[in-house]
Amino acid sequence: MESTHTLDNLKNYHKEAISFFGSELVLLKEAIPKIKNERIAKAGVLLISCGQTGAALLQLASQTDSFTTQSAMLARAFMETITNFCYVGVCDEHEYRAFILHPIYKQYHNIGSFRIEDDLDLYIDNISARKDKQSKFKEIPIVKEALEVFSETKPNLNWTKKTLFQRIEVLEKWGKFMDVFFTINKIQYYSDASEALHGSLYGCTYHVGTFDPEFDFSKKDELEKKLYKDSSCILLHLGMLIHEAFTLISYSDDIKEIWNHSYNNRRQALNLLFHVLEIKNTSKVSQEP
C-alpha cells in the first residue's frame, strides 16, 4: 500500500524502530545470564546467536538504500532462531531430545567427511583414518543415541521434521505467547527472504518493488519511502519476538524487571507499527507472566 507519510516522517519512525530493537537486544543480553531452567538454558545459545544477528541487523539498518535485501535474509534467520528457542522451551520430550542430539549426529558425520585441505595423494589413507575415528566416536552412548534418532548414513537431516508453521502451532497451543507475532513474521518475511537467500531474480529485486503491483516507482521519493518503511517494520516485528522469548523465560526464572521494561517497549512499538502501516489500532495487547 502506498504510504501517505512524508519521507522525513518515515526517517524519524525508522530511528524510533532502531532504538526499540536496540533496547530489546540490550535487555536480551541482560536476560540470558538469568536463565536457570535447565531446558531453556541449554537452548540459550540460540538467544546468543539472535543477539549477534540482531547487532548485524542494526548495522545494516543504517544503510537502507544498500542492504534491505540482506536485512531480510538476516530477519529470516533471526525469526526462525527465536521461534526455535521458544519451541524448544515448550515442545515434547522427543523433540527436545532431538534438538540436543542433532549437533552430535552432525559431529559424527563431520568426522568422516572429506576436507578440502586433505592431501589428495593420501585420499584412501585419510578416509580410512576418518572411518576409524568415527568408529571410536560411535562407541560413546550419546553418539549411539543420536545416530538412532537421526541416521548413520544420511548426513544432512534437519533437527526436526516439523515445519516452521507446525512449530508455531505448538507455541499457539501453549497459550501464553502472543503467537500472532510469530505467524506474521513467518508470512511477511520467510518466503521473500528465502528467494533472496537462494538468489532468484525475484529475491534480488523484491525490495525495490519491481514485482509489487501496488508500488509506483515513478513517484518522487517513493522508493526511498518504501525502504525506510520496510526496514522499520522488520525491526519492530523482530523486537516484538524478543519479548516473546522473555515471556517464556519469565515462567521459570525471575526476569520480572526485564519483562516489564520490554512489555512497555513493545506497547509503544506496536503503536508505532500501526502508525507506520497506517492501520487503526482497535485491539489491546495485554499479557501478564
C-alpha positions as CSV (number, residue, x, y, z in Angstrom):
1,M,0.0,0.0,0.0
2,E,1.3,3.5,-0.9
3,S,2.3,5.4,2.2
4,T,0.9,8.8,2.9
5,H,3.7,9.6,5.3
6,T,6.3,12.1,4.3
7,L,9.9,10.9,3.7
8,D,11.1,12.9,6.7
9,N,8.5,11.3,9.0
10,L,9.4,7.8,7.9
11,K,13.0,8.6,8.6
12,N,12.1,9.6,12.1
13,Y,9.9,6.5,12.6
14,H,12.9,4.4,11.4
15,K,15.1,6.0,14.1
16,E,12.5,5.0,16.7
17,A,12.4,1.5,15.3
18,I,16.1,1.2,15.6
19,S,16.0,2.5,19.1
20,F,13.3,0.0,20.1
21,F,15.1,-3.0,18.5
22,G,18.4,-1.9,20.1
23,S,16.8,-1.6,23.5
24,E,15.3,-5.1,23.2
25,L,18.8,-6.5,22.3
26,V,20.3,-4.9,25.4
27,L,17.5,-6.5,27.5
28,L,18.2,-9.8,25.8
29,K,21.8,-9.7,26.8
30,E,20.8,-9.0,30.4
31,A,18.2,-11.8,30.4
32,I,20.4,-14.7,29.2
33,P,22.6,-15.0,32.3
34,K,19.5,-15.1,34.5
35,I,18.2,-18.3,32.9
36,K,18.3,-21.1,35.4
37,N,15.8,-23.5,34.0
38,E,17.9,-26.4,32.6
39,R,15.9,-27.0,29.4
40,I,15.7,-23.3,28.5
41,A,19.4,-22.7,29.5
42,K,20.5,-25.4,27.0
43,A,18.7,-23.5,24.3
44,G,20.2,-20.3,25.4
45,V,22.9,-20.4,22.7
46,L,20.1,-19.6,20.2
47,L,19.4,-16.4,22.0
48,I,23.1,-15.5,21.9
49,S,23.0,-16.1,18.2
50,C,19.9,-13.9,17.9
51,G,21.9,-11.2,19.7
52,Q,24.7,-11.4,17.2
53,T,22.3,-11.4,14.2
54,G,20.4,-8.5,15.7
55,A,23.6,-6.5,16.1
56,A,24.3,-7.1,12.4
57,L,20.7,-6.0,11.5
58,L,21.3,-2.8,13.4
59,Q,24.4,-2.0,11.4
60,L,22.6,-2.7,8.1
61,A,19.6,-0.7,9.1
62,S,21.7,2.5,9.0
63,Q,22.1,2.0,5.2
64,T,18.6,1.2,4.0
65,D,19.5,2.2,0.4
66,S,22.0,-0.6,0.1
67,F,21.2,-3.5,2.4
68,T,17.4,-4.0,2.6
69,T,17.6,-7.4,0.9
70,Q,20.4,-8.5,3.2
71,S,18.4,-7.3,6.2
72,A,15.5,-9.5,5.0
73,M,17.8,-12.6,4.9
74,L,19.0,-11.9,8.5
75,A,15.5,-11.2,9.6
76,R,14.5,-14.7,8.4
77,A,17.4,-16.2,10.4
78,F,16.6,-14.2,13.5
79,M,12.9,-15.0,13.3
80,E,13.4,-18.8,12.9
81,T,16.1,-18.9,15.6
82,I,14.0,-17.2,18.2
83,T,11.0,-19.3,17.2
84,N,13.1,-22.4,17.7
85,F,14.1,-21.1,21.1
86,C,10.5,-20.7,22.2
87,Y,9.5,-24.0,20.6
88,V,12.3,-25.9,22.4
89,G,11.0,-24.5,25.7
90,V,7.5,-25.9,25.3
91,C,7.8,-28.9,22.9
92,D,7.5,-32.6,23.9
93,E,10.5,-34.6,25.2
94,H,11.1,-36.4,22.0
95,E,11.5,-33.1,20.1
96,Y,13.6,-31.6,22.8
97,R,15.9,-34.6,22.8
98,A,16.3,-34.4,19.1
99,F,17.3,-30.8,19.5
100,I,20.0,-31.8,21.9
101,L,21.2,-34.8,19.9
102,H,21.3,-33.2,16.5
103,P,24.7,-31.5,16.9
104,I,26.3,-34.8,18.0
105,Y,24.8,-36.5,14.9
106,K,26.3,-33.8,12.8
107,Q,29.7,-34.1,14.5
108,Y,29.8,-37.8,13.8
109,H,29.3,-37.2,10.0
110,N,31.8,-34.3,10.1
111,I,34.4,-36.6,11.4
112,G,34.0,-38.9,8.4
113,S,33.8,-36.1,5.8
114,F,36.5,-35.3,3.3
115,R,38.1,-31.9,3.8
116,I,39.3,-29.7,1.1
117,E,42.7,-29.4,2.9
118,D,43.2,-33.2,2.9
119,D,46.1,-34.4,0.8
120,L,44.6,-36.0,-2.4
121,D,47.6,-38.3,-2.7
122,L,46.7,-39.8,0.6
123,Y,42.9,-39.9,-0.1
124,I,42.5,-43.6,0.8
125,D,44.5,-43.3,3.9
126,N,42.6,-40.2,5.0
127,I,39.3,-41.9,4.5
128,S,40.4,-44.9,6.4
129,A,41.7,-42.8,9.3
130,R,38.4,-40.8,9.4
131,K,36.4,-44.1,9.5
132,D,38.5,-45.3,12.4
133,K,37.7,-42.0,14.3
134,Q,34.1,-42.4,13.5
135,S,34.0,-46.0,14.9
136,K,35.6,-44.9,18.2
137,F,33.3,-41.9,18.5
138,K,30.3,-44.1,17.9
139,E,31.1,-46.1,21.0
140,I,30.1,-43.2,23.2
141,P,26.5,-43.9,24.4
142,I,25.1,-40.5,23.5
143,V,26.5,-40.8,20.0
144,K,24.8,-44.1,19.5
145,E,21.5,-42.5,20.7
146,A,22.0,-39.6,18.3
147,L,22.5,-41.9,15.3
148,E,19.5,-44.0,16.3
149,V,17.3,-40.8,16.3
150,F,18.8,-39.5,13.1
151,S,20.9,-41.6,10.7
152,E,24.3,-43.2,10.4
153,T,24.3,-42.9,6.6
154,K,22.4,-39.7,5.9
155,P,24.5,-36.6,7.0
156,N,22.1,-33.8,6.2
157,L,18.9,-34.3,8.2
158,N,17.2,-31.4,10.0
159,W,16.9,-31.5,13.7
160,T,13.1,-31.5,13.5
161,K,10.7,-32.8,10.9
162,K,8.1,-30.2,11.9
163,T,7.7,-27.2,9.5
164,L,8.0,-23.7,10.9
165,F,4.2,-23.4,10.8
166,Q,3.9,-26.6,12.8
167,R,6.3,-25.3,15.4
168,I,4.3,-22.1,15.6
169,E,1.2,-24.1,16.1
170,V,2.8,-25.7,19.2
171,L,3.5,-22.2,20.5
172,E,-0.1,-21.3,20.0
173,K,-1.3,-24.4,21.9
174,W,0.9,-23.5,24.8
175,G,-1.4,-20.5,25.2
176,K,0.9,-17.9,26.8
177,F,2.6,-16.4,23.8
178,M,1.3,-13.6,21.5
179,D,1.7,-16.2,18.8
180,V,0.3,-13.9,16.1
181,F,3.6,-12.2,16.0
182,F,5.3,-15.5,15.1
183,T,2.8,-16.0,12.3
184,I,3.1,-12.5,11.0
185,N,6.9,-12.8,10.8
186,K,6.6,-16.1,9.0
187,I,4.1,-14.8,6.4
188,Q,5.7,-11.4,6.0
189,Y,9.4,-12.3,5.6
190,Y,10.1,-16.0,5.3
191,S,9.2,-16.6,1.7
192,D,10.7,-13.4,0.3
193,A,13.8,-13.8,2.4
194,S,14.2,-17.3,1.1
195,E,14.0,-16.1,-2.5
196,A,16.7,-13.5,-1.7
197,L,18.8,-16.1,0.1
198,H,18.7,-18.5,-2.9
199,G,19.5,-15.8,-5.4
200,S,16.4,-15.8,-7.6
201,L,15.6,-12.8,-9.8
202,Y,12.5,-12.0,-7.6
203,G,14.6,-12.3,-4.5
204,C,17.3,-10.0,-5.7
205,T,14.8,-7.3,-6.7
206,Y,11.8,-7.5,-4.5
207,H,13.0,-4.9,-2.0
208,V,12.8,-2.2,-4.7
209,G,9.2,-3.1,-5.6
210,T,9.9,-4.3,-9.1
211,F,7.2,-7.0,-8.9
212,D,4.9,-5.3,-6.5
213,P,1.7,-4.3,-8.3
214,E,0.8,-1.7,-5.7
215,F,4.2,0.1,-5.9
216,D,4.5,3.1,-8.1
217,F,8.2,3.8,-8.6
218,S,7.6,6.8,-10.9
219,K,6.6,8.9,-7.9
220,K,9.2,11.1,-6.3
221,D,10.8,9.7,-3.1
222,E,8.5,6.6,-3.3
223,L,11.3,4.1,-3.4
224,E,13.2,5.7,-0.5
225,K,10.0,5.9,1.5
226,K,9.4,2.2,0.8
227,L,12.9,1.3,2.0
228,Y,12.6,3.2,5.3
229,K,9.1,1.8,5.9
230,D,10.1,-1.8,5.2
231,S,13.2,-1.5,7.4
232,S,11.2,0.0,10.2
233,C,8.7,-2.8,10.1
234,I,11.4,-5.5,10.1
235,L,13.0,-4.1,13.3
236,L,9.6,-3.6,15.0
237,H,8.4,-7.1,14.2
238,L,11.6,-8.8,15.3
239,G,11.9,-6.8,18.5
240,M,8.4,-8.0,19.5
241,L,9.6,-11.6,19.1
242,I,12.3,-10.9,21.6
243,H,9.6,-10.0,24.1
244,E,8.0,-13.4,23.5
245,A,11.3,-15.1,24.4
246,F,11.2,-13.1,27.7
247,T,7.7,-14.4,28.3
248,L,8.9,-18.0,28.0
249,I,11.8,-17.3,30.4
250,S,9.5,-15.5,32.9
251,Y,7.5,-18.6,33.6
252,S,10.5,-20.4,35.1
253,D,13.0,-17.6,36.1
254,D,12.9,-14.3,37.7
255,I,13.2,-11.6,35.0
256,K,10.2,-9.5,36.0
257,E,12.0,-6.2,35.7
258,I,13.3,-7.1,32.3
259,W,9.9,-8.4,31.2
260,N,8.1,-5.2,32.4
261,H,10.6,-3.0,30.6
262,S,10.2,-5.0,27.4
263,Y,6.4,-5.0,27.7
264,N,6.3,-1.2,27.9
265,N,8.7,-1.1,24.9
266,R,6.6,-3.4,22.9
267,R,3.4,-1.5,23.6
268,Q,5.0,1.7,22.2
269,A,6.5,-0.3,19.3
270,L,3.1,-1.8,18.4
271,N,1.5,1.7,18.3
272,L,4.4,2.8,16.1
273,L,4.0,-0.2,13.8
274,F,0.3,0.5,13.3
275,H,1.1,4.1,12.6
276,V,3.8,3.3,10.0
277,L,1.5,0.8,8.3
278,E,-1.4,3.3,8.7
279,I,-3.6,0.8,10.4
280,K,-6.2,1.8,13.0
281,N,-5.3,0.0,16.3
282,T,-8.6,-1.2,17.7
283,S,-7.2,-4.0,19.7
284,K,-5.4,-4.0,23.1
285,V,-2.3,-6.1,23.6
286,S,-2.3,-7.4,27.1
287,Q,-0.2,-10.2,28.6
288,E,0.9,-11.0,32.1
289,P,3.6,-13.6,33.0
